[in-house]
Structures are given as structure tokens and as C-alpha cells.
Amino acid sequence: MDPFDAGAESILRQPKAVWATAGASVVAFMGIGLVDPILPSIAQGLDATAGQVSLLFTSYFLITAIAMLVTGFVSSRIGGRRTLLAGLALVVVFAGLAGTSDSVAQLVGYRAGWGLGNALFVSTALAVIVGAAAGGSAAAILLYESALGLGMACGPLLGDASWRYPFFGTAFLMAVGFLCITAFLKEQPKPARRTSLLDPLKALGHGGLASVAASAFFYNYTFFTVLAFTPFVLNMTPYRSGAVFFAWGVLLAVFSVLVAPRLQKRFGSLKVLGGSLLLLAADVLVLGYGDHATAVVCTILSGAFIGVNNTVYTELALGVSDAPRPVASAGYNFVRWFAAAAAPYFAPKIEEWTDVHVPFTVAAATAVLGAVVVVVRRRALTAEARELEPRHATEDGVAVFAG
């Protein structure tokens, strides 16, 4: 689906409920990006090692992965609006508590609770936006992808004065989002069939979806090696590191929303994904072995490849399976977010066991493995996506945590 099939007028003329949800989504994705530039500051402030503070990502995404089995179960019973509000409330509480932490253990624990809240919110937000948006699902998806890119770009800018302030700021902004959604978003109809806890796992029995999830698993290891480990390699002040990751996030947003759909239309999703993964592998390898200036450039440049990959993986996950979209996306995200939890833990460990270059070599290898899965499974993925495209073109209720 090319989001630009929807006119700019239909994209901008949205109900207040859509803008409230999209705005809260920006803040939710800021919560992922804001940690990057302040990891060294947290390590210094709490007298912790790089491996210890990297657990902020591990606990967050481990809970997020497991929560993917729960979000559909919850939202299909209490409705999208209440699920959003429950997620926002959890983020407000745990982000605020994170800012009061006196130890890494406390901060890691609070990030785990934050991850549960973010999973409930973000996994439901796109479904709510699609259901409430004017101009069809294309306009809704464009708004959601824009929120993702804007949040990932702006998050690193919050980490300058003190590592505690970004956590308090996120809690405040999410509280504002809670009030806006309470005021402007009405409850939407519940799905006709309730989702069980095992439905996402059963959906992974589909070969096409399992292949997409496996490829995304390897890709996410690369993605979050860049996101969680690179700040220690750059060794810059929070302000300078935040500027680097802001530029990274801008490229991610531009290539996700503007470039990826055009590349897909011209070359096809699988060729674009395979090529982008190989380019990301080369970029990460140069990042790991280049000098400081090269590392900065390659970090920023990786945002372009990550933006393309995010968009293509999202569309493949939505289109390749015969399971309902929310169920398929839950199973897909359940698999891939385990890699997001693993990379921040293993990258510092690998550095301790070897040297600073090897974590990036491993990350480059996992990106190549992601491309290998796409190539090996290309016939099945192409045939299944084509066969299911008409059905998905008219199906709403999407729930994908793209990132």
C-alpha cells in the first residue's frame, strides 16, 4: 500500500480523536529514543557499567515481547480506548518512578513496567487510528508512521541537562496524552471474536509469517545494537549524542514514510528489503571499524536503511498471513522484540570478551542473515502476499508495533 494514494487534504483533515492518539504515539516512541544519548550519563550517575545500563533496553523489550501475547487478549475484551488509557497510565507511573531511581536495578525494573504500558498503548494505537481516521487506512498508516519517525527523532533531544529529566518529561507528556484521549476518543466497537492468549503463537504456524518474523528477528538484533551500544562507542556529551540520534531519526522518518513506498512500487518489497538489509550490514561494519567521524556518519546513515526496513517488514507482516491482522502482528512482534531485548545485553558482553569492533561484526552478520531468510523464502512470501492482498485491502483493525 502506498500511503501517498491518500491525498494530503484527507490526511490533515482528521477528527480530534485521531490527532490525540497520534500525538500520544509520538511521545510513546520518544520513550524508546530518549534513552540513547543519556546511557553514558546514567552509567556515570549511578556508578554502573555499560552492560548494566544497557539492561534498560533489555527489560523494556523483553516485557514488550511477552506483552504482545496479552495486548490482543486485553483489547478484544475491554476495547481499544480502555486499553490505550491503561497503557498510558502505566507509562505515566513507571516513567515518573524511573526518574527517581537511586540504582540501576530500580531503573531497570521501572523500565520493565514502562515496557508493559507502552506495549498496551502502541500495539493498539494504529488500530484506533485506522478505525477513527478520515480518508481510509492509507491516511491513517501515514499518520502513524509519521508519529513513529517524529518520536524516534525527537526522543534523543530530551536528554541534555540531567538523565532524570527525560523520564519526568515523558511522564508529563503521557499524562497530557491520557487527558486528550479521555476527552476526544470515543470507545470503538469491540471485535466480533475475542483473541486468546495462544492465537498469536498459532499464527506463527503459517510459513510466510514465521519467515517474516525470523528475518525481522535478525534485523532487530542489528537495529538495537546500533541504538543501544553505539552511544558508548561515540562517547559524546548527551547534547551531541542527542543531535546525532536526532539526525538518525529524521532519516528514519523520511525513508520510512517518503522513500520506502516509492522503492517498493518500483522494485518490489522483497528486493527492496533484501538490498536494504545488505546495505545496513555494510554500514554497521564500517561503523564498527572506522574512526570517530566515520562512526558518526554511519550511525546517522543507518537511520535511512532502518526506516526502509521498518516499513517493508510492517507491510509483509500485515499481508503475508491468513490470520487476522492483529493476531498476525502480535505473533510477529512477539518473535522480533526478543532480539531487541537480546542485542543491548549481548553487545557489551561481546565487547568485554573480545574488543569494541566485534559487536558490530556480529550485528552486520545478523543483518545478512535477515536478508538470507528473505531470499530463501522469496517464492512463498511473494505468492502468499499476492494471494492475500485483496482480502487485506479491505480489512481494518490493524495493530502493528512498528519500530
Summary of the structure (lengths in Angstrom):
residues: 403
radius of gyration: 19.5
end to end distance: 18.0
largest distance: 56.4
contacts: 1619
relative contact order: 0.17
helix: 82%
strand: 0%
